[in-house]
Amino acid sequence: MWKHSIIILFLKPGKPVNNVSSYRPISLLPILSKIFEKILLKRILLILESHNIPPHQFGFRSRHSTVQQGLRVVDHISHALESKQYCTGAFLDVAQAFDRVWHEGLLCKLKILLPQSLYLVLRSYLSNRSFRVRCGTEFSSCYPIEAGVPQGSVLGPVLYILYTSDIPTNPYTFLATFADDTAILSSHPDPQTASLNLQCHLSQIEDWCNEWRIKINELKCKQVTFTLRRRSCPPILFNDIPLPISDTVRYLGFLLDKRLTWNPHTRLKRQELNRRYSQLYRLLNRNSHLSLDNKLLIYKTILKPIWTYGLELWGTAKHTNIKRIQSFQSKVLRTIVNAPYYVSNKTLHNDLNIPFVLDLIPSKFSKFHLNLSNHPNPLAQSLSTITHPYNPPRRLKRQWPRDLL
């Protein structure tokens, strides 16, 4: 009974209701099985954390975050821009990453990594699993699960990380992974050499994917050349298919453009804020019967986290880009208190005890940077330097994250 799951379906926004692919399946697992998984996870992590999880993997690990991995990527790109290099990157999309894990291959790796007692428990945990689909009050027939880690489980993400822990690395490229989100960067003054190094690494990953039955969706992958020059790096292939070339790419919630200006990122954030604000307007306008404290609570818990995510990185954008977010905050605060036109934004922020965006950026990065010096991961600990990594000569008139200190 602990191995049986109920699948419910949610319609994706804006998708046709008569298409099966329009629905997102959600797996409901027994509560007792999740309790057992938490107990088992504590014993597994004691063995794996210090030895078997590669340092470039930041996903689903204690004291690791998307912002830390994002800072690693930004550091590598910014160093290339300061050094007049071409930085070409491949951002890979794994098709149904958690649902297509090969059980025999996973057990083969677990047998090497774990003691026999834990291996036998996990082998039993993965075998003879089944599911049924629930639609309203109706249930489908029962079907076996022959691949993938259990969706919605506590152990699922850790098992996937272990399954992909031996992904090939290359001394001439930069690898950053967060669960199944994979970014590979290659920098060199010569664009041909940069693409050649990246292609060599992708060829290694291609062989590794074929061996362990991991499917890469080539049409959803992207190649971006980060440079201030007009030329771009030559295209690269995966499974003999050219990766789509783009000027922007979304990685871990950050929209990175080829010049790393954060202009597309702040535009996207403002659009997302406008959509969410229109849904909450009836609760925040002057006709709402909510108290001022509740209105501010809605702003701080629903709207503000949208733009504060990753502020440690995109806070180095030009003031014209940051002004998009500041104007939104001022607009919302005016609506909340129904302030007349002659009340200044400074008065509003002071009375409501809400800092301006430009004032919040340095304090947020300082707090983030302070927690890196004693980090257990050497790659994250290397981010705690005060100067820019590798300390290249500064030639660009722009800020990088450590300039916020």
ZATORFI-462448 format. One record per residue (C-alpha): residue number from 1; residue in three letters; x negated, y negated, z. Coordinates in pm, 1 decimal, decimal comma. Each point is the difference from the previous one (the first is absolute). Last residue first. Layout:
REM ZATORFI-462448
[site NUM; 'ALA'; [X; Y; Z]],
...
This chain:
REM ZATORFI-462448
[site 405; 'LEU'; [-2957,8; -4535,8; -57,2]],
[site 404; 'LEU'; [206,2; -73,0; -312,9]],
[site 403; 'ASP'; [-312,7; 15,8; -219,8]],
[site 402; 'ARG'; [6,1; 374,0; 71,1]],
[site 401; 'PRO'; [302,8; 41,8; -230,0]],
[site 400; 'TRP'; [-156,3; -160,0; -310,0]],
[site 399; 'GLN'; [35,5; -366,4; -82,9]],
[site 398; 'ARG'; [-54,8; -169,3; -333,2]],
[site 397; 'LYS'; [-252,2; -220,2; -169,7]],
[site 396; 'LEU'; [-193,2; 282,7; -161,6]],
[site 395; 'ARG'; [-382,8; 21,5; 8,6]],
[site 394; 'ARG'; [-68,0; 166,4; 333,9]],
[site 393; 'PRO'; [-322,8; 197,8; -13,2]],
[site 392; 'PRO'; [80,0; 363,6; 82,9]],
[site 391; 'ASN'; [16,1; 109,0; 366,8]],
[site 390; 'TYR'; [29,2; 378,5; -56,7]],
[site 389; 'PRO'; [343,8; -36,7; 159,1]],
[site 388; 'HIS'; [101,7; -365,0; 67,7]],
[site 387; 'THR'; [-129,5; -127,0; 332,3]],
[site 386; 'ILE'; [156,0; 60,0; 338,8]],
[site 385; 'THR'; [-25,6; 377,7; -20,0]],
[site 384; 'SER'; [289,9; 199,9; 147,7]],
[site 383; 'LEU'; [85,3; 167,6; -332,2]],
[site 382; 'SER'; [-282,3; 250,5; 53,6]],
[site 381; 'GLN'; [201,8; 142,1; 288,3]],
[site 380; 'ALA'; [274,3; 101,7; -242,3]],
[site 379; 'LEU'; [-246,6; 200,5; -208,6]],
[site 378; 'PRO'; [-163,1; 141,8; 314,9]],
[site 377; 'ASN'; [336,9; 130,4; 129,7]],
[site 376; 'PRO'; [10,2; -1,9; 381,3]],
[site 375; 'HIS'; [73,2; -377,0; 14,8]],
[site 374; 'ASN'; [-191,1; -190,6; 267,3]],
[site 373; 'SER'; [-69,0; -313,7; -208,5]],
[site 372; 'LEU'; [329,6; 11,2; -190,4]],
[site 371; 'ASN'; [243,9; -117,9; 267,2]],
[site 370; 'LEU'; [-131,7; -359,1; 3,4]],
[site 369; 'HIS'; [53,3; -38,0; -374,6]],
[site 368; 'PHE'; [378,7; 41,1; 30,9]],
[site 367; 'LYS'; [23,0; -253,2; 281,7]],
[site 366; 'SER'; [-217,1; -243,4; -194,1]],
[site 365; 'PHE'; [207,5; 60,8; -315,1]],
[site 364; 'LYS'; [325,1; -87,6; 177,7]],
[site 363; 'SER'; [-148,3; -305,8; 167,9]],
[site 362; 'PRO'; [-137,5; -133,0; -328,9]],
[site 361; 'ILE'; [331,9; 50,3; -191,8]],
[site 360; 'LEU'; [248,0; -137,5; 256,1]],
[site 359; 'ASP'; [-98,7; -363,9; -36,5]],
[site 358; 'LEU'; [38,5; 7,8; -379,4]],
[site 357; 'VAL'; [342,5; 162,6; 36,1]],
[site 356; 'PHE'; [123,2; -265,6; 240,6]],
[site 355; 'PRO'; [58,0; 118,3; 355,1]],
[site 354; 'ILE'; [346,7; 66,2; 149,4]],
[site 353; 'ASN'; [70,1; -149,9; 343,3]],
[site 352; 'LEU'; [354,6; -106,1; -94,8]],
[site 351; 'ASP'; [-61,9; -359,1; 106,1]],
[site 350; 'ASN'; [-347,9; -7,9; -154,9]],
[site 349; 'HIS'; [107,8; 154,6; -330,0]],
[site 348; 'LEU'; [297,6; -232,0; -39,5]],
[site 347; 'THR'; [-197,5; -309,0; 95,8]],
[site 346; 'LYS'; [-268,7; 85,6; -253,8]],
[site 345; 'ASN'; [263,2; 54,1; -266,5]],
[site 344; 'SER'; [121,6; -353,9; 49,9]],
[site 343; 'VAL'; [352,0; -92,6; 108,5]],
[site 342; 'TYR'; [127,7; -268,9; -239,6]],
[site 341; 'TYR'; [186,0; 247,1; -221,8]],
[site 340; 'PRO'; [235,9; 120,1; 270,9]],
[site 339; 'ALA'; [-68,6; 333,1; 180,3]],
[site 338; 'ASN'; [265,0; 273,5; -10,1]],
[site 337; 'VAL'; [-198,1; 196,3; 262,5]],
[site 336; 'ILE'; [-11,9; 325,3; -200,8]],
[site 335; 'THR'; [16,1; -167,5; -339,7]],
[site 334; 'ARG'; [-295,9; -223,9; 74,9]],
[site 333; 'LEU'; [-195,8; 299,7; 126,4]],
[site 332; 'VAL'; [76,0; 190,8; -320,3]],
[site 331; 'LYS'; [-117,4; -283,6; -225,0]],
[site 330; 'SER'; [-319,2; -51,4; 200,6]],
[site 329; 'GLN'; [-81,6; 370,4; -27,7]],
[site 328; 'PHE'; [64,3; -1,6; -375,9]],
[site 327; 'SER'; [-215,0; -310,4; -49,8]],
[site 326; 'GLN'; [-281,8; 170,0; 190,5]],
[site 325; 'ILE'; [16,5; 311,2; -217,4]],
[site 324; 'ARG'; [-29,3; -188,9; -327,6]],
[site 323; 'LYS'; [-257,2; -233,1; 161,0]],
[site 322; 'ILE'; [-234,7; 296,4; 33,7]],
[site 321; 'ASN'; [-40,5; 2,9; -377,7]],
[site 320; 'THR'; [-68,1; -375,3; -21,5]],
[site 319; 'HIS'; [-235,6; 31,2; 295,3]],
[site 318; 'LYS'; [-222,1; 231,6; -200,0]],
[site 317; 'ALA'; [-19,8; 361,1; 111,7]],
[site 316; 'THR'; [-209,6; 104,0; 301,3]],
[site 315; 'GLY'; [311,6; 103,6; 193,5]],
[site 314; 'TRP'; [37,9; 281,3; -253,4]],
[site 313; 'LEU'; [-223,4; 225,9; 209,3]],
[site 312; 'GLU'; [81,8; -54,2; 369,1]],
[site 311; 'LEU'; [358,3; -81,4; -104,4]],
[site 310; 'GLY'; [33,4; 366,7; -92,8]],
[site 309; 'TYR'; [353,5; 21,0; 135,6]],
[site 308; 'THR'; [95,1; -347,5; 127,5]],
[site 307; 'TRP'; [225,4; -59,7; -302,4]],
[site 306; 'ILE'; [255,4; 278,1; 47,2]],
[site 305; 'PRO'; [-46,3; 5,7; 379,0]],
[site 304; 'LYS'; [154,8; -351,6; 18,6]],
[site 303; 'LEU'; [335,1; 88,3; -153,8]],
[site 302; 'ILE'; [135,0; 287,3; 211,3]],
[site 301; 'THR'; [-137,4; -20,5; 355,7]],
[site 300; 'LYS'; [-99,5; -366,9; 30,6]],
[site 299; 'TYR'; [289,7; -137,2; -203,9]],
[site 298; 'ILE'; [260,5; 213,2; 174,0]],
[site 297; 'LEU'; [-142,1; -96,4; 340,6]],
[site 296; 'LEU'; [14,3; -366,9; -95,6]],
[site 295; 'LYS'; [369,1; 39,3; -76,8]],
[site 294; 'ASN'; [53,3; 184,8; 327,5]],
[site 293; 'ASP'; [-170,1; -274,5; 200,2]],
[site 292; 'LEU'; [203,7; -271,6; -175,8]],
[site 291; 'SER'; [324,7; 173,4; 93,3]],
[site 290; 'LEU'; [209,6; 176,9; -259,9]],
[site 289; 'HIS'; [332,4; -156,5; -96,2]],
[site 288; 'SER'; [-107,5; -57,5; -359,9]],
[site 287; 'ASN'; [137,6; -310,1; -169,2]],
[site 286; 'ARG'; [-341,1; -174,1; 11,9]],
[site 285; 'ASN'; [-169,7; 269,7; -204,9]],
[site 284; 'LEU'; [-196,0; 296,3; 138,8]],
[site 283; 'LEU'; [244,7; 291,1; 6,8]],
[site 282; 'ARG'; [165,0; -84,0; -332,8]],
[site 281; 'TYR'; [-344,8; -46,2; -154,8]],
[site 280; 'LEU'; [-117,1; 351,0; 83,9]],
[site 279; 'GLN'; [44,6; 157,3; -345,1]],
[site 278; 'SER'; [-125,0; -314,6; -174,3]],
[site 277; 'TYR'; [-305,2; 6,1; 228,0]],
[site 276; 'ARG'; [-92,0; 352,4; -110,5]],
[site 275; 'ARG'; [5,6; -95,7; -365,8]],
[site 274; 'ASN'; [-189,3; -325,3; 60,5]],
[site 273; 'LEU'; [-264,5; 180,2; 205,7]],
[site 272; 'GLU'; [-57,3; 256,2; -276,5]],
[site 271; 'GLN'; [-39,6; -276,8; -255,9]],
[site 270; 'ARG'; [-242,7; -185,6; 229,2]],
[site 269; 'LYS'; [-202,4; 315,8; 53,9]],
[site 268; 'LEU'; [-25,2; 61,3; -374,4]],
[site 267; 'ARG'; [-122,6; -354,4; -60,4]],
[site 266; 'THR'; [-250,4; 36,6; 285,5]],
[site 265; 'HIS'; [-139,6; 318,1; -156,2]],
[site 264; 'PRO'; [-9,9; -138,7; -354,5]],
[site 263; 'ASN'; [-217,8; -293,2; 123,3]],
[site 262; 'TRP'; [-226,3; 215,4; 216,6]],
[site 261; 'THR'; [-303,2; -149,3; -185,4]],
[site 260; 'LEU'; [-179,0; 333,5; -36,1]],
[site 259; 'ARG'; [-114,5; -73,3; -356,4]],
[site 258; 'LYS'; [145,3; 321,2; -148,6]],
[site 257; 'ASP'; [311,6; -16,0; 215,6]],
[site 256; 'LEU'; [65,9; 209,3; 310,5]],
[site 255; 'LEU'; [359,2; 38,0; 120,1]],
[site 254; 'PHE'; [-36,8; 132,9; 353,4]],
[site 253; 'GLY'; [251,1; 251,3; 140,3]],
[site 252; 'LEU'; [-250,9; 284,0; 27,3]],
[site 251; 'TYR'; [-115,4; -58,0; -359,5]],
[site 250; 'ARG'; [203,5; -185,0; -261,7]],
[site 249; 'VAL'; [-193,4; -71,0; -317,4]],
[site 248; 'THR'; [-45,4; -309,5; -212,7]],
[site 247; 'ASP'; [-170,2; -78,0; -332,8]],
[site 246; 'SER'; [100,4; 335,1; -149,8]],
[site 245; 'ILE'; [-144,7; 278,5; -213,4]],
[site 244; 'PRO'; [196,1; 326,8; -20,4]],
[site 243; 'LEU'; [-229,7; 302,6; 48,2]],
[site 242; 'PRO'; [-107,1; 161,0; -325,7]],
[site 241; 'ILE'; [104,1; 369,5; -20,8]],
[site 240; 'ASP'; [-273,4; 262,0; -51,6]],
[site 239; 'ASN'; [87,9; 156,7; 336,7]],
[site 238; 'PHE'; [-93,2; -335,3; 153,0]],
[site 237; 'LEU'; [-157,2; -254,8; -229,9]],
[site 236; 'ILE'; [-173,0; -335,4; 43,6]],
[site 235; 'PRO'; [35,0; -323,5; -194,3]],
[site 234; 'PRO'; [-306,5; -221,2; -63,2]],
[site 233; 'CYS'; [-65,8; -273,7; 258,2]],
[site 232; 'SER'; [142,0; -343,6; -62,5]],
[site 231; 'ARG'; [-142,8; -317,4; -150,2]],
[site 230; 'ARG'; [125,2; -347,9; 88,7]],
[site 229; 'ARG'; [-206,9; -34,7; 314,4]],
[site 228; 'LEU'; [119,1; -50,8; 357,5]],
[site 227; 'THR'; [15,6; 374,6; 58,1]],
[site 226; 'PHE'; [216,7; 273,9; 148,4]],
[site 225; 'THR'; [74,7; 247,3; -276,8]],
[site 224; 'VAL'; [320,5; 190,1; 72,9]],
[site 223; 'GLN'; [88,1; 355,3; -101,3]],
[site 222; 'LYS'; [339,1; 130,0; 100,8]],
[site 221; 'CYS'; [165,8; 333,1; 73,8]],
[site 220; 'LYS'; [372,5; 42,5; -66,7]],
[site 219; 'LEU'; [-51,5; 143,0; -351,7]],
[site 218; 'GLU'; [-270,4; 239,7; 124,1]],
[site 217; 'ASN'; [224,8; 169,3; 256,5]],
[site 216; 'ILE'; [-260,5; 210,6; 180,3]],
[site 215; 'LYS'; [98,8; 357,7; 86,7]],
[site 214; 'ILE'; [-189,6; 190,1; 267,4]],
[site 213; 'ARG'; [-33,1; 373,2; -66,5]],
[site 212; 'TRP'; [-317,0; 53,6; 207,7]],
[site 211; 'GLU'; [-234,9; 88,7; -288,7]],
[site 210; 'ASN'; [161,6; -236,6; -248,4]],
[site 209; 'CYS'; [-20,5; -286,8; 248,5]],
[site 208; 'TRP'; [-370,9; 70,6; 67,4]],
[site 207; 'ASP'; [-80,8; 5,4; -372,0]],
[site 206; 'GLU'; [174,0; -337,6; -45,5]],
[site 205; 'ILE'; [-167,9; -139,5; 311,5]],
[site 204; 'GLN'; [-341,6; 75,6; -149,1]],
[site 203; 'SER'; [104,4; -157,6; -331,2]],
[site 202; 'LEU'; [125,4; -303,4; 190,1]],
[site 201; 'HIS'; [-343,1; -43,3; 158,0]],
[site 200; 'CYS'; [-173,6; 12,4; -336,6]],
[site 199; 'GLN'; [253,1; -245,0; -146,6]],
[site 198; 'LEU'; [-67,0; -248,8; 280,5]],
[site 197; 'ASN'; [-373,1; 11,9; -63,2]],
[site 196; 'LEU'; [57,3; -45,5; -374,7]],
[site 195; 'SER'; [242,6; -288,2; 56,9]],
[site 194; 'ALA'; [-254,5; -193,3; 207,4]],
[site 193; 'THR'; [-277,7; 84,2; -245,5]],
[site 192; 'GLN'; [196,8; -141,7; -293,8]],
[site 191; 'PRO'; [93,4; -312,6; 197,7]],
[site 190; 'ASP'; [-368,4; -81,9; 70,8]],
[site 189; 'PRO'; [-57,6; -197,0; 321,1]],
[site 188; 'HIS'; [130,1; 305,0; 194,1]],
[site 187; 'SER'; [287,2; 84,0; 231,8]],
[site 186; 'SER'; [210,1; 318,3; 15,9]],
[site 185; 'LEU'; [320,7; 31,8; 198,0]],
[site 184; 'ILE'; [215,8; 303,3; 81,1]],
[site 183; 'ALA'; [334,7; -52,8; 175,0]],
[site 182; 'THR'; [214,8; 287,3; 126,5]],
[site 181; 'ASP'; [340,8; -22,4; 166,2]],
[site 180; 'ASP'; [76,4; 363,6; 96,1]],
[site 179; 'ALA'; [-73,9; -39,7; 373,8]],
[site 178; 'PHE'; [-188,5; -331,8; 7,0]],
[site 177; 'THR'; [-306,1; 46,2; -217,7]],
[site 176; 'ALA'; [-288,0; -231,1; -89,4]],
[site 175; 'LEU'; [-291,1; 112,1; -219,7]],
[site 174; 'PHE'; [-281,0; -224,7; -127,9]],
[site 173; 'THR'; [-211,7; 119,3; -291,6]],
[site 172; 'TYR'; [-365,4; 70,8; -79,7]],
[site 171; 'PRO'; [-60,4; 254,7; 277,4]],
[site 170; 'ASN'; [300,5; 207,9; -113,3]],
[site 169; 'THR'; [260,1; 170,9; 214,3]],
[site 168; 'PRO'; [204,2; 311,1; -73,6]],
[site 167; 'ILE'; [325,8; 58,9; 194,0]],
[site 166; 'ASP'; [-81,3; 245,3; 279,3]],
[site 165; 'SER'; [245,9; -146,7; 250,6]],
[site 164; 'THR'; [295,4; 45,5; -237,6]],
[site 163; 'TYR'; [157,5; 297,8; 178,0]],
[site 162; 'LEU'; [-102,2; -136,6; 338,2]],
[site 161; 'ILE'; [178,8; -328,5; -70,5]],
[site 160; 'TYR'; [306,4; 192,9; -118,6]],
[site 159; 'LEU'; [5,1; 206,9; 319,1]],
[site 158; 'VAL'; [-24,0; -317,8; 208,2]],
[site 157; 'PRO'; [292,7; -158,7; -187,6]],
[site 156; 'GLY'; [222,2; 308,3; 45,8]],
[site 155; 'LEU'; [-73,4; 70,8; 367,6]],
[site 154; 'VAL'; [266,7; -232,3; 140,8]],
[site 153; 'SER'; [264,0; 116,5; -244,7]],
[site 152; 'GLY'; [220,4; -215,2; -220,7]],
[site 151; 'GLN'; [-82,5; 202,0; -309,9]],
[site 150; 'PRO'; [-149,8; 338,6; 73,8]],
[site 149; 'VAL'; [-330,3; 36,4; -192,2]],
[site 148; 'GLY'; [36,7; 103,1; -362,4]],
[site 147; 'ALA'; [57,1; 328,4; -178,9]],
[site 146; 'GLU'; [220,7; 312,4; 6,9]],
[site 145; 'ILE'; [303,1; -131,1; 187,9]],
[site 144; 'PRO'; [270,1; 269,0; -13,4]],
[site 143; 'TYR'; [362,6; -79,4; -96,9]],
[site 142; 'CYS'; [325,5; 14,8; 199,3]],
[site 141; 'SER'; [319,9; -65,1; -195,3]],
[site 140; 'SER'; [141,6; -349,6; -6,9]],
[site 139; 'PHE'; [193,8; -162,2; 281,3]],
[site 138; 'GLU'; [319,6; -208,1; -10,4]],
[site 137; 'THR'; [112,9; -247,8; 264,7]],
[site 136; 'GLY'; [-141,2; -304,4; -179,2]],
[site 135; 'CYS'; [-275,7; 137,4; -220,8]],
[site 134; 'ARG'; [-235,0; 222,7; 198,1]],
[site 133; 'VAL'; [-288,6; 176,2; -174,0]],
[site 132; 'ARG'; [-138,4; 316,9; 154,5]],
[site 131; 'PHE'; [-359,6; 84,4; 89,2]],
[site 130; 'SER'; [-238,4; 286,1; 68,3]],
[site 129; 'ARG'; [-341,3; 73,6; 152,7]],
[site 128; 'ASN'; [-130,6; 356,0; -11,6]],
[site 127; 'SER'; [-365,3; -93,2; 56,6]],
[site 126; 'LEU'; [-140,6; -342,2; 94,5]],
[site 125; 'TYR'; [34,6; 29,9; 380,8]],
[site 124; 'SER'; [-115,6; 362,3; -1,9]],
[site 123; 'ARG'; [-319,9; -104,1; -171,6]],
[site 122; 'LEU'; [-23,9; -294,0; 238,7]],
[site 121; 'VAL'; [15,7; 230,3; 304,2]],
[site 120; 'LEU'; [-255,2; 236,4; -153,1]],
[site 119; 'TYR'; [-240,2; -289,1; -69,0]],
[site 118; 'LEU'; [37,0; -128,8; 355,6]],
[site 117; 'SER'; [-105,6; 337,7; 143,2]],
[site 116; 'GLN'; [-273,9; 51,0; -261,0]],
[site 115; 'PRO'; [-181,0; -322,0; 84,2]],
[site 114; 'LEU'; [39,5; -279,1; -256,7]],
[site 113; 'LEU'; [-196,0; -141,4; -295,6]],
[site 112; 'ILE'; [-82,9; 310,9; -201,7]],
[site 111; 'LYS'; [339,2; 168,2; 33,8]],
[site 110; 'LEU'; [164,9; -337,0; -58,7]],
[site 109; 'LYS'; [-164,1; -25,3; -342,1]],
[site 108; 'CYS'; [131,2; 336,3; -123,1]],
[site 107; 'LEU'; [336,6; -74,1; 160,7]],
[site 106; 'LEU'; [27,1; -318,2; -209,2]],
[site 105; 'GLY'; [-91,1; 185,4; -321,6]],
[site 104; 'GLU'; [256,3; 272,5; 66,9]],
[site 103; 'HIS'; [265,8; -258,9; 79,4]],
[site 102; 'TRP'; [-55,0; -216,9; -309,6]],
[site 101; 'VAL'; [111,3; -351,8; 92,5]],
[site 100; 'ARG'; [268,7; -109,6; -244,9]],
[site 99; 'ASP'; [248,2; -180,8; 225,5]],
[site 98; 'PHE'; [-247,7; -225,7; 183,3]],
[site 97; 'ALA'; [-150,5; -151,3; -316,3]],
[site 96; 'GLN'; [307,9; -16,1; -216,4]],
[site 95; 'ALA'; [-211,0; -128,9; -291,2]],
[site 94; 'VAL'; [-326,4; -149,4; 126,0]],
[site 93; 'ASP'; [-46,0; -356,8; -128,0]],
[site 92; 'LEU'; [-359,6; -111,2; -47,6]],
[site 91; 'PHE'; [-135,7; -354,7; 15,0]],
[site 90; 'ALA'; [-307,4; -21,1; -223,6]],
[site 89; 'GLY'; [-221,5; -302,5; 50,8]],
[site 88; 'THR'; [-245,5; -198,3; -207,6]],
[site 87; 'CYS'; [-227,7; -248,3; 173,3]],
[site 86; 'TYR'; [-209,2; -204,0; -241,7]],
[site 85; 'GLN'; [-284,7; -183,3; 168,3]],
[site 84; 'LYS'; [-80,6; -367,8; 43,9]],
[site 83; 'SER'; [-129,5; 64,3; 355,0]],
[site 82; 'GLU'; [273,0; -204,6; 170,6]],
[site 81; 'LEU'; [269,2; 179,0; -199,6]],
[site 80; 'ALA'; [-148,8; 343,0; 72,9]],
[site 79; 'HIS'; [-24,1; -78,3; 372,1]],
[site 78; 'SER'; [361,9; -116,1; -6,3]],
[site 77; 'ILE'; [112,5; 329,0; -151,8]],
[site 76; 'HIS'; [-179,7; 214,1; 257,7]],
[site 75; 'ASP'; [115,0; -214,0; 291,4]],
[site 74; 'VAL'; [359,9; 0,3; -126,8]],
[site 73; 'VAL'; [0,8; 380,1; -15,7]],
[site 72; 'ARG'; [-139,1; 34,8; 352,3]],
[site 71; 'LEU'; [244,4; -265,0; 123,7]],
[site 70; 'GLY'; [289,2; 199,0; -144,7]],
[site 69; 'GLN'; [-115,4; 307,3; 190,0]],
[site 68; 'GLN'; [3,7; -200,9; 321,6]],
[site 67; 'VAL'; [336,9; -153,3; -89,3]],
[site 66; 'THR'; [147,2; 344,3; -69,3]],
[site 65; 'SER'; [-80,2; 107,7; 353,2]],
[site 64; 'HIS'; [-223,1; 235,8; 197,7]],
[site 63; 'ARG'; [-1,3; 5,2; 382,2]],
[site 62; 'SER'; [146,4; 354,3; 3,2]],
[site 61; 'ARG'; [16,4; 165,3; -339,1]],
[site 60; 'PHE'; [299,4; 30,5; -232,5]],
[site 59; 'GLY'; [-192,6; -128,8; -303,7]],
[site 58; 'PHE'; [-350,7; -148,2; 24,5]],
[site 57; 'GLN'; [-188,4; 256,3; -212,2]],
[site 56; 'HIS'; [-342,1; -144,8; -95,0]],
[site 55; 'PRO'; [-148,0; 151,9; 317,8]],
[site 54; 'PRO'; [72,3; 358,0; -110,9]],
[site 53; 'ILE'; [214,9; 207,0; 239,7]],
[site 52; 'ASN'; [-193,8; 312,2; 101,4]],
[site 51; 'HIS'; [-236,5; -91,7; 280,1]],
[site 50; 'SER'; [114,2; -248,2; 265,1]],
[site 49; 'GLU'; [374,3; 5,7; -55,8]],
[site 48; 'LEU'; [37,7; 369,5; -79,4]],
[site 47; 'ILE'; [-44,8; 188,7; 325,9]],
[site 46; 'LEU'; [181,0; -229,5; 241,3]],
[site 45; 'LEU'; [250,4; -71,3; -278,0]],
[site 44; 'ILE'; [113,2; 363,9; -7,3]],
[site 43; 'ARG'; [74,4; 24,5; 370,7]],
[site 42; 'LYS'; [204,9; -318,7; 5,1]],
[site 41; 'LEU'; [183,1; 107,2; -317,4]],
[site 40; 'LEU'; [119,1; 325,1; 159,5]],
[site 39; 'ILE'; [188,7; -180,8; 275,7]],
[site 38; 'LYS'; [146,8; -243,4; -251,6]],
[site 37; 'GLU'; [98,3; 288,6; -230,7]],
[site 36; 'PHE'; [183,0; 179,8; 284,0]],
[site 35; 'ILE'; [206,9; -310,8; 68,4]],
[site 34; 'LYS'; [75,1; -28,8; -372,2]],
[site 33; 'SER'; [113,4; 364,6; -12,6]],
[site 32; 'LEU'; [231,1; -57,5; 295,6]],
[site 31; 'ILE'; [167,0; -291,6; -178,7]],
[site 30; 'PRO'; [94,1; 207,1; -303,4]],
[site 29; 'LEU'; [-98,5; -160,9; -332,4]],
[site 28; 'LEU'; [198,5; -240,4; -219,5]],
[site 27; 'SER'; [-157,2; -48,6; -344,2]],
[site 26; 'ILE'; [82,6; -310,8; -200,7]],
[site 25; 'PRO'; [42,0; 27,7; -376,5]],
[site 24; 'ARG'; [-3,1; -326,0; -200,9]],
[site 23; 'TYR'; [267,8; -6,7; -268,7]],
[site 22; 'SER'; [-13,7; -149,5; -350,0]],
[site 21; 'SER'; [-184,6; 308,3; -132,0]],
[site 20; 'VAL'; [328,6; 194,7; 5,8]],
[site 19; 'ASN'; [168,9; -247,0; -235,0]],
[site 18; 'ASN'; [377,3; -55,0; 34,3]],
[site 17; 'VAL'; [-31,6; -283,4; 254,4]],
[site 16; 'PRO'; [-199,0; -226,5; -230,8]],
[site 15; 'LYS'; [-285,5; -184,9; 178,6]],
[site 14; 'GLY'; [11,7; -361,1; 123,6]],
[site 13; 'PRO'; [-121,3; 80,0; 349,1]],
[site 12; 'LYS'; [-98,0; 367,6; 48,2]],
[site 11; 'LEU'; [288,2; 222,6; 107,8]],
[site 10; 'PHE'; [-71,4; 189,7; 318,7]],
[site 9; 'LEU'; [16,6; 380,3; 12,9]],
[site 8; 'ILE'; [9,9; 231,7; 300,9]],
[site 7; 'ILE'; [-217,3; 311,0; 30,3]],
[site 6; 'ILE'; [48,8; 229,5; 300,3]],
[site 5; 'SER'; [-309,6; 184,3; 119,3]],
[site 4; 'HIS'; [-69,0; 357,0; 115,5]],
[site 3; 'LYS'; [-334,7; 94,7; 155,2]],
[site 2; 'TRP'; [107,2; -41,3; 364,2]],
[site 1; 'MET'; [292,9; 235,2; -62,7]],
